[in-house]
């Protein structure tokens, strides 16, 4: 099972719109996929006591990572980095078993011209620290406002092509590294 993470808790985010497109690509390839939307994390996870005792409502989020054979992470760029909620989410996962040996790939969206290059580099450094297996084909989507139509769908066939290529390669990468 591949887990797709929407790496922001901003309601109606462009990351969620891109993630919906990615979800469709994996479903077209008949890949079992779970979506974790950080906008749906339980509010009690943000209480200081959550560090020592995770609230039961967080369990589906933790299990979505623990049971994943691969992780596709969609991140926006906020002030040159990942959203704080994304780092917090990673911090709340069981250490070290949550990410060890798990293949991971990344898609970045930004209003700027670099397509969330810095946030993806940041995530990769965190995932490498946690001993994940990094799939090297990243997809950067710059000028996200121009890349989505009025219905929130990607309007650039080149971007969709890069996402399709990433999905096909990542599925193979996961199979080779996790045997599923």
GIRAWO-V699079 format. One record per pair of residues at least 24 apart in sequence whose ideal C-beta (glycine too) atoms are under 7 Angstrom apart, sorted by the first residue. I is the first residue (numbers start at 1). J is the second residue. Records with the same first field share a line. If there is no record, write none. Layout:
I = J  J
//
This chain:
1 = 32  34  67  68  69
2 = 26  31  32  33  68  69  70  72  174
3 = 34  36  64  65  68  71
4 = 33  35  72
5 = 36  71  73  74
6 = 35  36  37  38  39  74
7 = 38  73  74  75  82  83  86
8 = 38  76  83  85  86
9 = 38  39  41  85
10 = 39
11 = 39
13 = 76
14 = 76  109  144  148
15 = 74  75  76  109
17 = 148  152
18 = 74  107  109  141
19 = 74
21 = 153  154  163
22 = 72  74  107  163  167
25 = 163  164  167
26 = 167
29 = 167  171
31 = 171
34 = 64
36 = 61  64
38 = 85  86  89
41 = 89
45 = 92
50 = 92
54 = 92
58 = 92
62 = 93  94
65 = 93  98
66 = 94  97  98
68 = 102
69 = 174  178  180
70 = 102  103  104  170  174  178
71 = 102  104
72 = 105  107  170
73 = 104  106  123
74 = 107  109
75 = 106  108  116  119  120  123
76 = 109  110  116
77 = 108  110  112  116  118  119
80 = 118
81 = 118  119  122
82 = 119  122  123
90 = 126
96 = 130  131
99 = 127  130  131  132
100 = 130  131
101 = 131  133
102 = 132  133
103 = 133  135  173  174  177  178
104 = 132  133  134  135
105 = 135  137  166  170
106 = 138
107 = 139  141
108 = 140  141
109 = 141  144
110 = 142  144
111 = 143  144  145
112 = 142
113 = 142  143
114 = 140  142
115 = 140  141  142
116 = 140
133 = 177
135 = 169  170  173
137 = 165  166  169
139 = 163  166
//
